[in-house]
Amino acid sequence: MKKIIILSILASFVSTSCERDLDIVNPNAATVEAFWKNGGDAVAGVNAVYSTLHRGAISRWMPFYYIVRSDEGRSTSPATEIVNNMDQFIITDYNFWGAYDIWKDLYVGVFRANQVLDNVPKIDMDETMKQRVIGEAKFLRALFYYNLVSLWGNVPLMLQTSTPEDKPATAGMDVIWAQIEQDLSEAATALPTTYAAPDKGRATQGAAYALLAKAHMQQRDYTSALVPLQWLVEGPGKALYNLTPSHRDNFMISTENNVESVFEWQFELNAGENHDDDTDMGRPDNLNYGTSIAQFFGPSGVGWSDGEAHRWLTNEFTETTTGGQRDPRLANSLLFDFTDPAGPGATMVYGQTFTQRYGPGNNRVWFRKFQNDHWKNFEGYNSPNNWRYIRYADVLLMYAESLNATGSTAAAYQYVDRVRQRAGLPTLTAAKPGLTQPQFLDQIKHERITELSGEGHRWNDLARWGDLGPGLAVRDPAFANFVVGKHELLPIPQQEIDINPKLDQNTNW
């Protein structure tokens, strides 16, 4: 799907005079009525929904929020509004652009998905393709709402193409979750299990089931989560997905859309760009098909370093492999003075040693997974490195967590073992047999850090486990500002409330 040209569908506007209604049609612009005519229009329409993932607020700031707001990340940005609002739980402006832009772009995605769902059913086209497109739109709408409910909780639920006059009421989290579950369940029945090469990256049946499991788990409904997870791990998904030979395979541009990929956001370099520096000039269409997340997480001297990792993460990788080596996931996940076990003089950071760049005694740590140091010595605003949103390793750990939560701890061991064995570690079965249910959950918390740190899952993990609170200040001093019952959710943007009296502000904001 990296080579598909993404088109955006824009609604036509009506101008109103104080004297009389006046409809003016721009002869150079396609109208909604003229567009939705055939199967090609349907595919172009759903491609526009996917293109929402390229928008800067979603491709950059949304992962940034999930990572930096959790205890694994921090911000040392010179922009104090980023530090205060995204990291320190000091929010005085309810219209802060970093959050409000995410809100707006997620609703752009909802709007585009609703256009597909309102118009494609009426098109005379191949029925299999029609159902696939509808399934993709439902998956993507669920994805957008999954992030809206995760970040803001109680939000407007819009299921038809909106108009400027719409003023939807706040819907409770239970209503939003129920719609997400419905969309994903219906998407799973319509989506294929795989795609041919040109369409790699589109939503599949497995992606719908994996996101459905995440939705159930965030509501602590582990029994329901087992159903889609069983499809993925013990059912048809068993033949479709597996772990890659190397953990590192999941973070390089040469091994995208591999056997471990359940759903990943597709990025690419723009045609005509100068790839010898960090500019993105020469774009023929002024669109960016890459992501700037690598630039904002890039180490000092390479990127902006607006987001960094906390040092405590390096101490989670204490186990050695069966061959007596360090856990290879440490070097895959983090850039710091001992990414190379030989130390800062041997650790390479974009073509220079750590010592050359930062001098002796520097203990800063950066997330490495979606950086581009494996193929170039600089970053920029146009990274082609796909964001692996759901990996099969995540699915296996989700399954183990759900089995444990429903009383099947012994059966859960084997799925953790698979993840550990790929890293070369002893099996959990051998290392820690007979764990109780709470002990196994503690182990899962550790396993998710070592396998998934810096991938944007940590905030929802902490929320699901009930671990968000001032107690996390021992790892992340920002949590000393955390108020239980308030900071689990962001405030609804005040501008939205000002123009829509049906919206309610979140509790304690």
N, C-alpha and C positions, 0 to 999 in steps of 0.2 A: 504493500500500500504506500510505500515511501515515494513511489513515482506517480501517484495519482495527483492530478491537478485539483486542488481543493477550491470549490466555488462557494460563495456566500449568497444566500437568498435574502433579499431585503423586501420588507413589506412596502407597498405603495402608500403614500401619504395623501390626505385630503386637506386642502386649504379652505378655510372658512372666512368669508367676508362678513363684516358687520351688516351689510346691506342684503346679501343673499348668498345662498350656498353656491359655490363655484368649484367644480371639479376640473382640474387641469391635468391632462395626461402628458407626461414627458415622452415624446416619441422615441427617444434614445434609451429609455429605461424599460427593462422587462417588468411587467406587472405580475402579481401573484396569479391572477386569473389566466394570463397567457402562458405561464411557465409550466404548471403541473399537467403535462399532456401525455407523456410517454415514459417508458421504462428508463430511458436515459436521464430524464428529469428527476425521476425518483432517486436514482443513484447519486446524481449531482446534489440533490437535496440532502441526503444523509451524509454525503461527504462534507457538506457545510457544517453539519453537527460535529463531526470529528474535528474540523478545523478550529473549533472553539478551544481545543486543547493546545493550540499554538498561541493563543492570546497570552500576552505577557503576565497578566495577573494570575492566570492559572498555571502556566508553564514555569513561572519563576516564583511568584510570591506565595502561592498556595503550598507547594512543598516546603518553602522556606518557613512558613508559619508552623506547619506540623513538626518540623525538625527543631527549629530554634525555640519554639514555645515549650517544647518538652524538656525533660532534664538532660537529654543527650546533647543539646546544642545551646549555643549562646551567640550573642551579637556584640561585637566591639566596633560597630559601624560609627564613623564620625557623624552620621545623621542620627541625632538623638531621638527623633521621632520613631525611627526603626527600633532602636534599643528599647525605648520605653514601652511602645505599643506591642511589639512583637515578642519581646523577650522578658521584660521586667514586670509585666502585669500592672503597668502604670498607664492607664487609658483615660485621658481627659477629653479627647476629641472623638465623639462617637461617629464622626464622619471621616476618620483617619483614612487616607487614601489607600494605604496598604490593604486594609480589610475591605473597604467599600468597593474597591476595584474588583476584588475576588467575588464579592456578592453580585456585582453587576454582570461580570463575565459568566458566572454560573447561570444566571437567569437569561443571558444571551443564549447559552446552550439549551436551556429549557425551552425557550421560545423557538429555536430552530428545530428541536426535536418535536415540539408540538405541531409545527408546520408540516413536518413529514407525516405525523400520525393523523392529522386532519385531512391531508390532501392525497396521499398515496393510495389509500383504500379505494378511491374513486377512479383511479387510472386503469385503463384497459391495458394490461401488460401480462407478461409471464407470471403465473401465480406463485411459483416457487421463489422467484426473485422478489416479488411483491412482499411475500411473508418474511423473507430475509431482511429486506430493508426496514420493514416495520419492527422486526425483532431488534435490529441494530439501534433504531431510534429509541425503543423502550429501554434497552440496556443503557444507552448514553443518558437518557433522562434520569434513570435510576442512579447513575454515577454522579450526575450533577447534584441530585437531591441527597445522595449519601454524604457528599461533602458539605452541603448546606446544613443538614441536620447535625453533622458532626461538629461544625464550627459555631453555628448559631442556635441550633435546637429547634425552637418554635418559629417557623417561617411560613410565608404564603405558599399555598399549594395551587399551582396553575396547570391545568390539564388540557386546555385548549389554547389555540393561538391567541395571544393577548392583543389588546388594543390600548391606545394611550388613555382611554377613559376608564380602564379597569382599575378597581380598588379592592383587591382580594383581601379577605380577612386572614389573620394569623391562624395557622393550623397547629395543633398540638403535635409533639414529637411522635406520639403513638400513631397519629393519622399519617404523618410523613413516612414513618417506617413501614406502615401497612401498604402504602402506595409503592414504595421501593420494592417490597416483597412481591407485590402483584406484577409490577413491570418486569422484574427479573424472572419470575416464574413463567410468565407468558413469553418473554424473550427466549428463554431456554428451549421452549418447544419449537420455536421457529428458526433458530440459528443453526448453521451447520457446525460440525465438530472441527473441521479444518477448511482452509482455503488454498487455492493454487497460489503460486509465487506472486503474481501481480497484486493479489488482495491480502497478502500476509499483513497481519496487524489489525484486521477488522475483528469485531467482537464475535466470539464463538460461544457455543453451548457451554463449554467449560468455563469461560470467563463469566458468563451469567451465573452459573452455579457457584463459582468462587466468591463473587460479590454478594450473592444471596447469603452464603454462609457467613460472610463478614457482617452483613446486616443483622442476622439472627444473633450472632455472638455479641455485637455491641449492645443488644438488648438483654444479654445474658440468657438467651433462650438457646441453650446448648443442645437440647434435645432436637429442636427443629434444625439446628445447624448441621447435625449429623447426616441428615438426608442428602443435601447437595454434596457434602464432603465425601460421603460413601460413594456417590457417583464418580467423583474425581479420583478417589484412592483405591477403591475396591471394585468399582463398576467399569463402564466403558472408558472412563478417563485413565484407567491404569495402563491401557495400551497407547494412549495419546501423549502422556506426559511422563517425564523422568527428570532426575537431576543430571545436570551436565557433568562431565568428568572433572572439571575444575570450577570452583566457586567463582574465580575471576572471569570465567566465560560470560557471566551475566552482566558485565559492566564495560565491555569493550565494543567498539563499533563494528569489529570484524565478526562478532558472534551474536548479532541481534536476532530476535525472533527464533530462538533455538527451542529445543525440546522442553526446557524448563519454563519457557514463557507462557503464562496463562493469559495475561493481557499487558501490553506495554504501549506507551504513548510513542507515536512515530514522529521522529524529527529527521531533518536532512539539511545539508548545505544548499543554499540557493544557487541556481544557475547564474553564471556570470560573476560570482564573487571573487575577490582577491583572497586566496587562502593562505598567503604568506604572512599575513598580519592579522590583527584582531578586528579589522573593519568588516562591515558587511555592505560596502559600497558596490555599485554596479548591479543591484538587483533590478531585473527587468520589470517587476510588478510591485515593488515597494512592500512586499510581504516578507515576513521572516518565517521560514519553515523550520528553523532551529529553535533552540531554547537557550536562554541566558542564565540558567541556574548555575552552570559551571563558572561563569564569570563572577557571580555574586558569592559563591562558596570557594572560589579559587584562593590559594594561599597568597599572602602578602608578597608583592613583587610580581605576581602572575595575574591574579584577579583582584577583586575589590575586598575580599575577606570580610564581607558584611556578616557572614555566618561561619561559625567555627564549631568544633567539637569540644566537649569537656574532657579533661585529662582522665577522669575516672573510667572512661570507656576503655582505655588501654589496659586497665587492670582487670578487666573481665576476661581477657584472653590468657589465663594463667595455665591452662592445661596443655600438656605436651602430646604430640602425636604418638602413635604406637612405635614410631621409629626414633622417638626422643627429640623431635624437632618442635619448634614453636608452631602454634596454630596458624596456618597460612592465611586465615581470614583477617588476622590483625593487619598485615601488610596490604591486603586487598581493600580494607575498609578505611584505613586512616593514614594520613601523612603526618609524621611527627619525627622527633630526633632519632627514634629507633625503629622506623619503618624497616630499615635494614638492621638485622640483629647486631651487625658490626658497629653500629652507632652513627652519630651525625656526620662523621667524615665520610661514611660510605653511603648514607641515605641520599638518594637522588631526588631532587624536587625540580622538575621541569628543566633538566639539563645542567643543574648545578647541585653541589652537595648542600645538605642542610646547614652545615657550618658556613659555607660560602655565603649563603643567603641570609642567615639569621645570627651567625656568631655562636659562641659557646654558651651553654646554660639556658637556652631558650626552650621553654616547655609548652609552647603552643601546639595545638593539634587541629588538623583540618580533615573534613570528610573527603574521601578519595573516590568513592564508587562511581559517580557520574561525571568525574573530571575526564580530561582528554590527554593526560600526561603519557598515556601509552602510545600516542602517535604524533604528538607535537609538543613544543616547548612554550606554548602560550595559550591563553584562553580568550574568549570574546563573547559577543552577544548572539552567536549563531551556532551553538554546539549541535552536531548531528547525533549525539549519543542518546539513544532511546531511553526513556524512563521506564524501567521494568516495574510496573505498578503492582502486579501480582505474579509472584514466582511460585513454582511448585514446591520449593522448600517452605515457603510461607504456608501453603496449603497443608503440607504434612504436619507442620507444627500446630496449625489450627485444629487439625483432626485429632492430634494427640491431646491438645488442651480440652477439646470438647468431650473426648472419651473419658478423660480424667474427671471432668466436671460432672459427668453422668454416671460415675461410679465404676468405670471400666479402666482403672489405672493400669492394671497388668497388661491389658491389650494395647495401651497407648505407647508402651516402651518402644516397640519396633519402628514406629514412625519417627521418633526422635533419633533412634539408632541410625536410620538412613542418612539423616542430615549430618550427624556427627561422623559417620564413616566416610562420607565424601570429603570431609576436612581432614581425615586421617586420624581422628581421635578414637579412643576406645569406646565401645558401645556403652550406652547408659545401663543396659542390662548387666554388663560386667562390672561397671564402675560403681553403680549405686542401685543394687537390687532392693526390692521390697520397700520402696518409698511409700509413705502415706499420701493420701490425696492432697493435703496442704503442702507437703514436701515436694510432691511432683509438680504442683503449680509453681512453687518457687524455682524449681529447676527449669520449667518452661520459660519463666521470666528471664533467666540467664541465657537459655538457648536462643531466644528471640533477639537478645542484644548481640550476641556473637555472630549470629547468622544475618540479621536484618538491620543492624544499626545504620542510620543515615539514609534509610529508604522511605521515610515518611510514615512509618507505622507506629512509632513509639507513643505519640499523644493518644491515639485511640486505644492502644494497649493499656496505658495507665488509666484511662477513663473506664475501660471495661473492668479492670481489676479493682477499681475503687481506690487507687493509689495516689490520685491527684490531691495535693495538700501541702501545707508548710513543712511536713516531714521530709519532703524531697530537697529541702534547702541544704542538707548535708552533701548532696551531689551537685546541686545547682542553686547558688545563693539567691537567685531571682525568686524562688518559691517562698522565701520569707515574706514576700508581698502577696502571696496567694490567699484569697478569701474563699473558703469552702462555701458552696451554695451560690457563688457569683462567677468566679473566674473559669469555671468549667466551660462556659459559653462566652462568646463575644457579644457585645451590645448590638442590638439591631440598629443599623445606621439611622441617625436622627432625621436626616433628610427624607428617608422613606416614610417615617412616622409623620413628618410634617405634611406630606402630600397625601397621605392615606390614613385617615383617622381610624380605620378598622384594624390597624396594626397595633400590637401590644409590645411594650418593651420587656426584655427578659428580666427575671427576678433579680432584685438588688442592684440593678443598673439605673 
